Amino acid sequence: MSDPRLDPQALLAQARQQTGLRDLDDPPLEEPLQRLTDSLRSEARLNEAGVYTWHARLLNTLMTRLRARDWFERHPDILQQQLPPPVVILGLARTGTTLLHRLLATDPRFYAAAWWECRFPVPEANDIGGEQRIAAAKAEVAGILEAMPDLAAIHPWDAMGADEDILLIDQTLRSTTAESMACVPGYRDWIHSQDLTSAYGYLLQLLKFLQWQKQRRPGTQPADFWVLKTPMHLGYVEVIARLMPGAVFVQTHRDPIATMPSFASFVQSLWAMGSDHADPQEAARQWSATLEEHLNHCMAQRELLPNRFIDVDFRETVSAPQAVVERIYRGIGMSLTPATRAGIDGYMKTHPREGRPKHEYTLEEFGFTRAELERRFRAYREKHILPFEHSTPGGA
């Protein structure tokens, strides 16, 4: 399908016309935009809703990049911001990373990016406070859940909650976001062959911009750490460690035999929002390969980054979240204050896991067998899962 709405040159021209700006900064967007639109038009089998969504998404990315450069040029102090070191939450999808991220974000000593900030990092001149973007983000989340209510069982969507900074990396069109939203194997293979240092470098620029905005809002205090989270970080820990030397990694652990079909169902649901041909087994094949690749990469890199990792058992995050947070705080040299404890208790009381719809799936509907997953994830399971399988949570 060669829909003109997904023509890269037309998208660039439209973004420039709508913003009145012409110049893009690094990393370059032309090649990833061409490769992504090629895959969307030739592989994704998009329906009308999918074309509409991708056109809007890509146009928004291009406009965001144009406007970000304009902000950086007019306000050079933005990129002079000094970022505190990050606590980077790593883990396979469906291992409690979102809960842990949001618990740490209750403490004002951490900066965290809310979903609305990740989705709309660049403000209009009169929206540094975020009111316009918050309203747009809440409407978008409501629309997503209205179109696909089953997604609420898979991920706790919250425009105001701390969420995945992969959406910031996605402004470079060099992230795994696209492969989670559409079947784009050609683009996926290209992304996985690239050095993404420049993409992570741009993440730092947008974190500085978000920090600059936070500091201009009443009541924001300086933070000791940033807290970041997305499964993609598993595949790039050495890049993060190089660009952010003070980074500490918190790796969450849960048996891939449980997480793989769960996340495959999430991806297939996202694909189905834009295509009438979303194949659950193809979604499972592609994403289990991505997560297997990233997990194995992280295991290898851990050997080269001693004393930088704190391990967390998924079961303990769910059953004893305050104890998990306390252990993380000890690892980074922070105290768990009464206010911190109250924030954690308050979050757990207002966001009970049992209140969410049940997410049901089977290995078979995604083409998996237990024997296959045991074989593919043997090294990881033998190190981080099987030794603790019958222990009290907290042993991992």
Summary of the structure (lengths in Angstrom):
residues: 396
radius of gyration: 20.5
end to end distance: 48.5
largest distance: 61.0
contacts: 1274
relative contact order: 0.14
helix: 60%
strand: 7%
